[in-house]
Amino acid sequence: MLVRLIDLDEAIETVTQIVNEKPEGFTYQSTTEWKSCAYVPIKEAIKAGFEYGADSASEDDVRLTTGCLVGEMLNRLDFPMEKIAGCNSGVNGFNFKLALDSADYEITHAAQVFLSSVQAQQDDGNTWKEALDYGLEKVGRTL
């Protein structure tokens, strides 16, 4: 049973809102040796019973209170946190499509290309604005 379809327009609109709420030049970088991103803010995931990474996260680690850009988007679209909170560990990575399927969400191919591009740029240390611009370029869109 399909609960929600994420299309390109919704993905772009939601990611753009999130980027615009952050200070100019915001990057999503770990301040510790544990470098993988957190799809759900570590503090929220711990409240939900997932315990990982918190022992290695310093007090100023952005991951404590902010999920990665794609994680923040999923949260805004009411994606069930428990479906991705356990995927914060970078050990096995995060299978975006598998997580969506498990919650009866679907995503259009164009939206998947956009989000994969945004995520890759964020993970390479680019600002969220640069990640957004790159994702838009990959799908032939502008703001």
N, C-alpha and C positions, 0 to 999 in steps of 0.2 A: 504494500500500500504506500503510494507516494505521499509524503508529508509536505515536502517543499521542493521546488525546482529552483536552483540558483542559476540565473542566466547572466550574460555578460553585463547588461545594463545595471542589474542589482549589485553585482560584484564591484563594478567600477564606482557606482554611487556610494556604496558602503565604505570601500577602501578610501575613497576621496574624503569622506566625512572624517574618518579616523585620522588620516594624515593631517587634515586641516586643524584638528584639535590639538596637535602636538606643536611644540615650539619649532621654529624654522631650524633646520639642520639636525633634527632628532634622528639618532641612530639607535638601533637595538643591539647593544653590545654587552656581552658579559664582562664583569670586572673580575672574574675568577678563572681558574683553570678549567672549570666545567663550562665549555663553550657553547653547547647546543642551546637552541632557543627553547622557549617554553610556550606551547600553544595556549595554555591556561596559566595565568599568573601563579607562581609557586605558592604564595600564601593562600590563594583560593583552592588550589589543588590539595594542599595539606588539609584544609578544612573538610574537604570531601573524602579524606581518608587515603590520599596518595602521598607517599613520603619518598621523595627523591630530590636530590640536588640542594635541598635546603641547608644541609650541613656544610656545603661548600660555597654557598652564596653569601657574599659579604653584604653588609647593611645597605650599601649603595647600589647593589645589583638591580638593574632595571627589571629583570625577570621576576623579582619578588612581587611586584605590583602591576606589571604590564605583560600581557601575552604578546606573542609575535604578531605581526600585522595580519596574517591569515587567521590566526587564532582569535584575534580581536574581532575580525569580520564575522567569523562563525558565531562568536558570542552574541554579536549584535543581531544576528539572524536567528537567534534562539536555538542554536544547535545544542543538543544535550552535552553539558560539560563532561559528564562521566564517560562519554564516548571518546573524548580526546585527552582528558586529564592524565590518563595512564600512558599516553604517548609522548609526554614531555621529555623522556629520556632519549638521548640521541643514539643509544646503543643499536636499536633496530630501525631507527628512523620512524617516520610517520607516513602511513599509507593513506593519503587524503581520500582517494576514491573508496577504499575499503571502509574507512570511518563514515563517510557519507552514506554508503550503502547500508551500514549497520543501523543507521538512524532513519532509514527510508527517505533520505535526501538524495536528490540527483543534481548534477551539474552539467551545463552544456559544455561542449568541447571548447568553445571560445572562452568561456569563463575559466575553465581549467587551465588553458594556455596563459591567460592573463594572471591568474593567481600563482601559478608555478613560476612565472617570470618575476613577479613581485617578490615572492619568497626567496628565490635565488639571489636577487639583488640585495635584499635585506641581509641574507646570510653571508654575503660577500663584504658586508660592512658599509654599504651605501646608506645614505639617508633614506627615510621613508618616502620623501618627496621624489628622490632619484629613482627609487624602486617603483613608485607609482608611474612616473614618466616612462620608464623602461617598459613596464607592463602595457601601458597604453600604446606605445610604439609597436610592440610585438603583435597587437591585435588591430593595428591600423586606426587607432582612435586618438583624439585630442580632447582636452577639456575646453 
